[in-house]
Amino acid sequence: MPLPIAVLISGSGSNLQAIIDRIESGAIEAKIVLVASSAPGAFGLTRAAGRGIPTRTIAPEHFCSRDEYDQALLDAVTAAGARAIVLAGFMRILGPRFVRAFPQRILNIHPALLPSFAGTHGARDAAAYGVKISGCTVHFVDEEMDHGPVVVQAAVPALDADTAETLAARVLALEHRIYPQAVAWLAAGRLCVNGRKVTLAGADTPLAAVEPGAAYLVNPPLEQGF
């Protein structure tokens, strides 16, 4: 049975689109039962509606507290039948009440190699720092920001001529590959969490075989279809 998931967004939803495309291709055994946005008019809602996916806008300014907002969000995803949550550019910190309702079933993607450059502007901060390698991280969400156990990371060179925008674009291209892969692993029940370590059931690829191309490196390696 496909895993019913809710995707939470705040913006254009390019990672949402990448996940929709892989579901439709059969690479991910999941069904998006709800796309919820914190921002009215987010283009990700248009993407979802165009595919017949139910949508909701749940704007924080309509609530008196974070707890009230989290409860409304939790009520919406629960009513939709979601059993896992995927954050795709969701610009809100989820409170403990929400996180505890989906233990080890909430994924997030961050545009930097955590634990470095946590926070809202990961790629911009990495470029400003002058790093030589940057990338992105898919991790489980816990009660601290950008802190939960790492599922998969991808790295790209950071060039001397890079701006925040050019580096972010290079990283985003990899986000669109590793995030659907992580969702596929979650849907297949292959992610095993032991403390801060996440292992992939059924994977025996040595580290030396991880690099799929000269321009980037992914660990664990991507599978066919991603």
C-alpha positions, 0 to 999 in steps of 0.5 A: 500500500502506498504510504499516505503523506502530507507535504508542508510548504510555504513557497514555490514547491519545487521539491514538492514537484520533484516528489510528485514527479517521482510518485507518478513515475512509480519510483516512490510508493507513496500518495500525497493526501494533502499539501498544506501551505503556511502562506496564501497564494504559494505556487506550490498549492497551484502545483498540487491542485494541478495534479488533483491533490487536496490543498489547504492554507493554514496561515499562522497569523490567524492563530493566537499562539504557536500551539494553536497553529500546530494543533490546527496543522496537526488536525488537518494532516490527521484528518487527511489520513497522513502517516508521514510528513514531508517539509518542502520549504516550510518556513515554520518551526514545528512545535513539540506537539506536532513532532511527537505525533509523528516520531521519526516520520517527519522529513526535512531538507536543508540547503547546507551540509548540517550541522554547518549553516543551520537556519533559514539561509543555509546556502547564502551563509555557506557562500558568505563563509567561503566554503569550498564544498557545500550541499544539502541534507535530508534529516528527520525532524526533532524538537530542535531546528535542523537537528534531527538524525541525517538520512542522506547528504549530497555535496557539490564544489563551492566555486570562488566565483559563486554568489549565494544565488549560483551556489543555491541553484547548484545545491537545489538541483541535488535537492530535487534528486536526494529528497525524493530518494529519501521519501522513497526509502521512508515509504519502503520502511528502509530507514532505521534510526538508532540514536543519531545514526540512520542506516538504510536496510538492504544497502551494502554499497561501500563508500568508495562506490558512492560517487555517481559523477565527478561533479557531486557526491551523495551518501548513501548513493542514489538508486535507479530512478533518482 
